[in-house]
Amino acid sequence: MAEKTLEVSRFELKYLINFAQYSRIAHTIGSALTEDKHNGSMGYLVRSLYFDSYANTDFYEKLDGVENRKKVRLRIYSHDAPYVNLELKKKIGNSQEKSTVIISREDASDLINCNYDVLTKYESSTASVIYNIMKVNHLRPVVLIEYRRKAFIHPMNNIRITLDSEIRSSETDFNLLKKDLILNPVEDYYTSIVEIKYNGFIYKWITDLVQSNEITLESYSKYSNARMLFEKYIA
């Protein structure tokens, strides 16, 4: 398999919305921006498996608001996807950096079983960095998150607006590639998330379109909110 590495540096704005706001924003943004070709009528699947140390360092750094922090995750957009994205996501001040290396399903399964050495065969600086992080910190899977996403695109500054709904998770079943998983709702059925992602700067008319629905900027993390079982009963 030809290995590929992708690197993205972004700014993100997030908003919590209800069902009525979701419908209005999807209609408004859909008339002004280009729909992602994968949207379809119901949006597309996003499923991510996050890793953390046995001390849950990344989780606690997120809760403590540490300015510079990281997450390691596997991500797919279909349970039968031929390849899996292995991603290192960093928050540096107000910006987000994401580096991705595309790996095989078999290697993804090995990483879920904490066999980090499969990454040494990839000739990629991203794979090397993630390998060192996983090996030194003894990372293991901690939470699987799944949701439906609709995305809209503007070509300038790689502007992308996403609406995420049906957010569910599991802190016990980490079988990323399984078709049917038993997952628990992270938010109620009527709550969704809007994210505005961009490089450099964002047009005011785009943020005005979103904020015209009487919503306010939030500091929201699917990862933190999905780790409810650990936070309530184990920590």
N, C-alpha and C positions, 0 to 999 in steps of 0.2 A: 504494500500500500504506500502511495506517495504521501509523505507527511506534510502537513500544511500548518503554518503558524499565522495567526491573525492578532493584530494589536490595535486597540481602540482606546482613545482618551476622551472622556466625555464629562459634561455637566448634567445633573439630573434635578428636576423639580417633581415633587410628588403631591398628590391630592387624594383624600378619601372621598368617595362619592356614593350616593344611593342609586337605586334602580332607575328612578325618573331622570336623574342627572346623567346617568350612563347613556340613556336613550337620546337625550338632547345633545350631549357632547359628541356622540358617535355620528349623529346626523349633521351637526354643525361642522365638525372637523372633516367629515367625509365629503362635504361639498366644497371644501377649501383646499384640502391636501389629497395626495394620491394614496389609495388603499394599497396595503401590502398585498401582493399577488397570492399569498397563502391564506388570506383572511377567510374566504368563503362566507357562508351565512352566519356561522357560529364562532368564527375565529379559529385559531389553531392551538394545539396542545403545547404547553411548555412544562417539562418535568426536570427538576434539578435535585441532585443529591449532594449535600454539603458535608464536609469533613471538618473535624476539629481535634485538638489534642485531648488527652485524658484529663487534663486540668481545665478543659473548655476555655482556653485562652481567648480564642476569637470571639466567643460568645460574650465573655465578661468584658472584653475591650469594647465591644459594641454597646453593651449596657452602660459602661462607664463613659462613653462618649470620647474615647481615645481618638485623636485627630487623624493619625496615620495608622491604618489597620488593613487587614487582608482577609480574604476568604478563598478557599479552594473548593471547587465543585465540579461535578460531572453534569452535563446537560444534554437532553435529547428533545426532539420535537415530534417524535412518534415512537411507540414502543418497538416497532420493527425497523427503526432507522439503521442503515448499514454501518454508520460510524457514530462515534460519540465525541462531543466536545469536552475537553478537559480544560478548565478555565481557572486562572488566577485573577481575582478581582481585588484591586487595591483602592482604598480611599485615601487621598492625599489632600488635606484641607477640604475645599469645596468641590474638588474634581474627582472623577472616577477614572481609573485605568483598568482595562481588561485585556489580558493576554490569553490567547486560546491556542491549544494544539489539538488537532483532530487525531483521535486514536481509534483502534478497532474495538468492536464489542467485546472480544475476548480479553483484551487488555483492560477494558473498563471493569469487567467482572473480576479480574485479578486485583485491581485497585480496591474494589469493594471488599475483597478478602484480605486487604492490607499487604498484598504482594507488590511493593513499590518498584522492585527491580525491573519490571516490564518497561519502565520509562527509559531505561538506559539505552535502549536500542534506537530511540528517536534522536536524530541529529538536529536538535532544536534547543536554543537557549531557554525557551519557555519550559520545555520538558525537563531540562536540567535543573532549573530553578525550583519547579514544583517537586521534582524528585527529592531535592535536598530538604525542602520544607517538610515534606511528608516523612522522610526518613529520620531527620533529626528530631522532629516533634512527635513522632509516632502517631500521625493522624489516623483517624478511623471515621467511618460514616456516623453521622449523628442525627440527621433529619432529611427526609425526602419531601419535596414540595411540588405540587402540581396545580396548574390553573389554565384557564382559557384566555387567550390574548387576541385582541384586535389591534392592528397597527396601521398608522397613517404616516406618510413620508413627505417631506419637502426637501428638494435636492440641495438647497443652500445650507452650508454648515452641517450637513448630514443630520438635519432635524428629523426626529422620529417621536411620534406621540403614540403611546400604547395604553389600552384599556384592558386591565386584567380582572377577571371575575372567576367565580367558583374556586376560590383558593382553598386547597386542602393539603393535608400533610400526614406524615407518619414518622414517629420516632422509634419504631420497632421493626418495620419492614423496609429494607433498603434495596430490594430487588428492582433496580432502575429499569431493567429491560423487560419486566413482566407486564403482560397486557392488562390484566385486571388486578388492581391493588385495593385493599381496604384502607381508605383514607378518612381522616377526620376534618371537618370544616375548621378553617382558621378564623374566618369571619362569617357572619350570617349571610344567607343567600342573597340579600339585597345590597350588600356592601361590595364595592369594587375599588380599584386603584387606577388613577390616571398618572402616567409618568411622561414628562416632557424631557427628551434627551437631545443634546446638541453639542456641537463643537464651537468654541469661540464665543458666539453670541446668539441670542434668540430674538426673532422679530417680536416687537411688542404686540402687533395685531394678532399673533398666534396665542400668546399668553392671555390677551384680552378675550379672545374667543372662548378659551377654556374657563377663565375666571368669571365670565359673564353669567355663569350658572351658579353664582353665589357659593363658591367653594373657596377654601383657604389652604394655603401651603402647609404641608404636614411633614414631620420627620417620621417616616414610616419604613419599617423593615419587615418583609415577609419572613425572613430568616428568624428574627428575634421573636416575632409573634407566633411562628410555627413551633418554637421550642417550648410550648406551654407545659407539656408533661414534665420535662426536665426542671423547668423553673419552679413549678408548683409542688412537685412531689419528691424530687431527687436532690436539688441544689440545697 
